[in-house]
Amino acid sequence: MLNRRTLFGGAAALATTRLAAPALAQQGFPSRPVSIVVPFAAGGPTDVINRLVAEGMTKDLGQPVVVENVTGAGGTIAAQRIAQSRPDGYTLLAHHIGHASTATLYRRLPYSVTESFAPLGLVSDAAMTIVTRPDFPATDLASLMAKIRAEGDKLNLANSGLGAANHLCGMLLQHAAGTAMTPVVFRGSAPAITEVMASRIDVFCDQATNTFAFLRDGRIKGYAVTTEGRVPGLDLPTTREAGLPSIDMSTWHGLYAPAATPVEVQERLSAAIRAALKEARLKERFAEMVTEPATDAKATRDFHARFLAAEVVRWRPIIQAANVYAD
């Protein structure tokens, strides 16, 4: 009997130890470097924003937070990799507004945008700007919209690829006008802006991060910013002030872990994001990029989860009405 009691007692102790092991490991999280996978090329806004966040998170977590660029298929290759990664908090996804739109743009995704990831918090927010070639005849947003309605596909509209923030903004603009322009696709914002300045592209809708200097110098013509508040340094009304609140949008970024990541690990990472967003260097660089760091309230798991779900719902009918899909 003693041997049996010892045997069963030892088995119970072993089972308890196995159950407790993950919790004990999580108490020391992180014990090694954390990787943030960015789904776009190095040097672009998404990459720069998240490298700055990674610097701040490194200080707070006490372990290196490194950025890895995994490009392709509108960010879905990187997202799939994170969705299928071990849910231990050591491999994260950084993504922007395009993460929400892929739920509709890609009809055969190998993951769920809202169920395969644990949102950790938003990190940044940038206004979009509605711009045209410098000699475009419209004088304000109302007359620009009238011109789009009247001329439709006689006008061309630049974007830098399916699901890019400027592509989404262009869809909003056309949806509000009730007509389609002729799309012209570029490999990034820079060549598109070059063609706008040369008056070979009529209309573009892109991040203030990319258009600010050209608007300030008068090399392109601006009509509105798409956020609730104006952008300091730009003498442009908001779309709400101009009477078109339906074009409200921003290019936001957030961080994600795989869905099954332990809650305490998610919370630790979320706290590190909030700490990073308070760093003076990050704030200075974000300001140079015409980008706002997320507030403490928005850099939380709960807010981010609700916000992402709402963005998926918002973009679905707009994409379906445009009948534009990646597959």
C-alpha positions in Angstrom: 0.0 0.0 0.0 2.8 2.3 0.8 4.3 1.7 -2.6 1.0 2.3 -4.3 0.5 5.6 -2.3 4.0 6.6 -3.2 3.4 5.8 -6.9 0.1 7.6 -7.1 1.4 10.5 -5.1 4.4 10.8 -7.3 2.2 10.7 -10.4 0.0 13.4 -9.1 3.0 15.6 -8.2 4.4 15.1 -11.7 1.1 16.1 -13.3 0.9 19.2 -11.1 4.5 20.1 -12.1 3.7 19.7 -15.8 0.6 22.0 -15.4 2.5 24.5 -13.4 5.5 24.6 -15.8 4.0 27.0 -18.3 2.9 29.4 -15.6 6.3 29.3 -14.0 7.9 30.0 -17.4 5.5 32.9 -18.0 6.5 34.5 -14.7 10.0 35.1 -16.2 8.7 36.3 -19.5 10.6 37.3 -21.5 13.7 35.3 -21.0 15.0 35.6 -24.5 14.6 38.0 -27.5 11.2 38.9 -28.9 10.7 39.1 -32.7 8.3 41.6 -34.4 7.5 40.5 -37.9 6.7 43.5 -40.2 4.9 42.5 -43.4 6.4 45.3 -45.5 9.9 46.3 -46.8 12.5 47.9 -44.6 12.6 51.7 -44.6 8.9 52.2 -45.2 6.6 53.9 -42.6 5.4 50.6 -41.1 8.9 49.4 -40.7 10.2 52.6 -39.2 7.3 53.0 -36.8 7.7 49.5 -35.4 11.5 49.7 -35.1 10.9 52.7 -32.9 8.3 50.8 -30.8 10.7 47.8 -30.6 13.5 50.1 -29.2 11.1 51.2 -26.4 9.9 47.7 -25.7 13.5 46.5 -25.4 14.1 48.9 -22.6 10.9 47.9 -20.8 11.1 44.2 -21.2 14.9 43.9 -20.6 15.3 41.7 -23.6 16.1 42.6 -27.2 13.0 43.2 -29.4 14.1 42.7 -33.0 12.2 43.5 -36.3 12.1 41.0 -39.1 10.7 42.0 -42.5 8.5 39.3 -44.2 6.9 40.8 -47.3 4.4 39.6 -49.9 0.7 39.2 -50.7 -0.4 42.4 -49.0 0.9 41.3 -45.6 -0.9 38.0 -45.5 2.3 35.9 -45.7 3.6 37.5 -42.5 0.2 37.3 -40.9 -0.2 33.6 -41.7 3.3 32.9 -40.2 2.3 34.6 -36.9 -1.1 32.9 -36.8 0.7 29.5 -37.0 3.5 30.4 -34.6 4.0 29.0 -31.2 1.8 31.1 -28.8 4.4 32.0 -26.3 4.8 35.8 -26.9 8.1 35.6 -28.6 6.9 36.1 -32.1 4.6 39.1 -32.8 3.0 40.7 -35.9 3.0 44.4 -36.7 0.4 45.5 -39.2 -1.6 48.5 -40.3 -5.2 49.2 -41.5 -4.6 46.6 -44.2 -5.0 43.8 -41.7 -8.7 44.7 -41.3 -9.3 45.0 -45.0 -7.7 41.6 -45.9 -10.7 39.9 -44.2 -12.7 40.9 -47.2 -10.1 41.4 -49.9 -8.8 37.9 -49.6 -11.7 35.4 -49.7 -9.6 32.3 -49.0 -7.4 33.4 -46.1 -5.7 30.5 -44.2 -6.5 32.3 -41.0 -9.1 34.5 -39.4 -8.3 38.2 -39.0 -10.3 38.5 -35.8 -9.9 35.0 -34.3 -6.3 33.9 -35.1 -4.6 36.8 -33.3 -4.5 38.4 -29.9 -4.5 42.2 -30.4 -2.0 43.8 -28.0 -2.6 47.5 -28.6 -2.6 50.2 -31.3 0.7 52.0 -31.6 0.2 54.9 -34.1 -2.3 56.9 -36.2 -1.6 59.0 -39.3 -4.0 61.2 -41.3 -4.6 60.6 -45.0 -4.5 63.5 -47.3 -6.6 64.0 -50.5 -4.4 65.5 -53.1 -4.3 66.2 -56.9 -1.9 67.3 -59.6 -0.9 71.0 -58.9 -2.9 72.3 -61.9 -6.2 70.5 -61.1 -9.1 72.9 -61.5 -11.1 72.1 -58.4 -10.7 74.7 -55.6 -12.0 72.7 -52.6 -13.2 69.2 -51.7 -16.8 69.9 -52.8 -15.7 71.0 -56.2 -13.2 68.1 -56.4 -16.0 65.6 -55.7 -18.2 67.3 -58.3 -15.5 66.9 -60.8 -15.0 63.2 -60.0 -18.8 62.6 -60.3 -18.9 64.4 -63.7 -15.8 62.9 -65.3 -15.5 59.4 -63.6 -13.1 57.2 -65.3 -11.7 60.0 -67.4 -9.7 60.9 -64.3 -7.0 58.6 -63.0 -6.4 57.6 -59.4 -3.1 56.4 -58.1 -2.5 53.6 -55.5 0.4 51.5 -54.4 -1.3 48.1 -54.5 -4.3 46.2 -53.4 -5.1 46.7 -49.7 -2.6 49.6 -49.3 -3.8 52.5 -47.2 -3.9 54.7 -50.2 -5.9 52.1 -52.1 -8.5 51.9 -49.3 -8.7 55.7 -49.1 -9.2 55.9 -52.9 -12.1 53.4 -52.6 -13.7 55.6 -49.9 -13.3 58.6 -52.2 -15.0 56.8 -55.1 -17.7 55.3 -52.9 -18.6 58.8 -51.7 -18.6 60.1 -55.2 -20.7 57.2 -56.5 -18.4 56.6 -59.5 -15.1 55.0 -60.3 -11.9 56.6 -61.6 -9.3 54.8 -63.6 -6.8 53.1 -61.3 -3.0 53.4 -61.8 -0.9 51.1 -59.7 2.6 52.0 -58.5 5.3 50.2 -56.6 5.0 52.5 -53.6 3.9 56.0 -52.7 7.1 57.8 -53.8 6.7 57.1 -57.6 3.0 57.9 -57.4 3.7 61.3 -55.8 6.3 62.0 -58.5 3.7 61.4 -61.2 1.2 63.6 -59.4 3.8 66.5 -59.3 4.4 66.0 -63.0 0.6 66.3 -63.6 0.4 62.8 -65.1 -1.8 61.6 -62.2 -5.0 63.4 -61.4 -6.0 62.2 -57.9 -4.2 60.5 -55.0 -5.1 59.8 -51.4 -2.1 59.0 -49.2 -0.6 59.4 -45.7 0.4 62.8 -44.5 3.7 61.1 -43.7 4.3 60.8 -47.4 2.7 64.0 -48.8 3.4 66.6 -46.1 6.6 68.1 -47.5 5.2 68.3 -51.1 1.9 69.9 -49.9 3.9 72.4 -47.7 6.0 73.4 -50.7 3.0 73.6 -53.1 4.3 70.8 -55.4 1.0 69.0 -55.2 -2.5 70.4 -54.4 -4.3 69.4 -51.2 -8.0 69.4 -50.4 -8.5 67.8 -47.0 -7.2 65.5 -44.3 -9.2 62.5 -43.3 -9.0 62.5 -39.5 -11.1 64.3 -36.9 -8.5 66.9 -36.2 -6.4 69.0 -38.6 -2.7 68.2 -39.2 -0.4 70.9 -37.7 1.6 72.6 -40.5 -1.0 71.9 -43.2 -3.6 74.5 -44.0 -6.2 71.9 -44.9 -9.7 71.3 -43.5 -10.8 67.9 -42.3 -13.2 65.9 -44.4 -15.8 66.5 -41.7 -15.4 70.2 -41.9 -15.6 69.9 -45.7 -19.0 68.1 -45.4 -17.8 64.5 -46.2 -17.5 62.6 -42.9 -17.8 59.3 -44.8 -14.2 59.7 -46.0 -12.9 59.7 -42.4 -10.1 57.2 -42.0 -6.5 57.0 -40.8 -3.5 54.7 -41.3 -3.3 53.0 -37.9 -0.8 50.4 -36.8 -1.0 47.7 -34.1 0.8 44.7 -32.6 -0.6 41.1 -32.4 0.4 37.8 -30.8 -0.9 34.4 -31.8 -4.5 33.9 -30.4 -3.6 31.2 -27.8 -0.8 33.3 -26.2 -1.3 33.3 -22.3 -3.2 36.3 -21.1 -0.5 37.3 -18.6 2.1 37.3 -21.5 -0.3 39.4 -23.6 -0.7 41.9 -20.7 3.1 42.1 -20.3 3.6 42.9 -23.9 0.8 45.4 -24.0 2.3 47.2 -21.0 5.6 47.3 -22.8 3.9 48.9 -25.9 2.5 51.7 -23.7 5.9 52.2 -22.1 7.5 52.5 -25.5 5.0 55.0 -26.7 6.1 57.4 -23.9 9.7 57.4 -25.0 11.0 60.9 -26.0 12.9 59.6 -29.0 9.8 57.8 -30.4 7.6 60.9 -29.9 10.2 63.1 -31.7 10.5 60.7 -34.6 6.8 60.2 -34.9 6.2 63.9 -35.1 8.8 64.1 -37.9 6.7 61.4 -39.7 3.5 63.3 -39.1 2.3 60.4 -37.1 0.6 60.3 -33.6 1.5 57.7 -31.0 -1.6 55.9 -29.7 -2.9 57.0 -26.4 -2.8 54.8 -23.3 -6.5 54.0 -23.8 -6.0 52.9 -27.4 -2.8 50.9 -26.7 -4.7 48.3 -24.8 -5.8 44.8 -25.7 -9.5 45.4 -25.2 -9.7 48.6 -27.2 -7.6 47.2 -30.0 -9.8 44.0 -30.3 -13.0 46.1 -30.5 -11.4 48.5 -32.9 -10.2 45.8 -35.3 -13.6 44.1 -35.3 -15.3 47.4 -36.2 -12.8 48.1 -38.9 -13.4 44.7 -40.5 -17.1 45.4 -40.5 -16.6 48.9 -41.9 -14.5 47.9 -44.9 -16.5 44.9 -46.0 -19.4 46.7 -47.8 -17.0 49.2 -49.4 -14.8 46.5 -50.8 -17.8 44.4 -51.9 -19.4 47.4 -53.6 -16.1 48.0 -55.5 -16.0 44.3 -56.4 -12.2 44.3 -56.0 -10.6 41.1 -54.6 -7.1 39.8 -54.3 -8.1 36.3 -55.4 
